[in-house]
Amino acid sequence: MPRKSHGHDPHNRPQKNYCFACGPDNPDGMHLKFALDEARQTFVCRFRLPKRYSGPPGHCHGGIIATILDDAMGKVNKLRNVVALTREMTVEYLKPVPLQKPLRVEGREVSVQGRQHVNAAEITNEKGEVLARSRGVFIVIDPEKMFAKYVKKQGKK
């Protein structure tokens, strides 16, 4: 059974997770919930987009599509137990992404070279058609150094 995943690094946690895409503590966020598909080594999220994410009539804004793809790719870094930030990403908008319809996003690893992780993601509709896809380069960071004032060690208060 897939494991649910909301946060970022399992060892160093922000006091609360306000990530716009997946943070349960962000009242204005998307609250995406990803699950690890252990057999395929991918992260998957099923969701519907409300009207507040409108772009073209009846469809999602491109920036929200990019956010969803970025978060799906970012989750993949958990497979290596690292925290990595997006260095760059490309998005292919293949078909308009509808609002209020069942959708699925899946992120997977493409390659790892040292601190550089290349990941990919796709948003599909209920027929399995690919609506948008991305490829991103992520760089592994030390969250204690980069975000020391925002991060607490697990077990400490």
Protein Blocks (a to p, Z undefined) as FASTA:
>chain_A
ZZddfblcfkbccfbdcbfklmmklmkbnoiacdddfknopacddddddfklgcbehiac
fklmmmmmmmmmmmmmmmnopacddfbdcdddfbccdehiacddddddfbdehjbccddd
ddddfkopafbdcddddddddfklmmmmmpccehiZZ
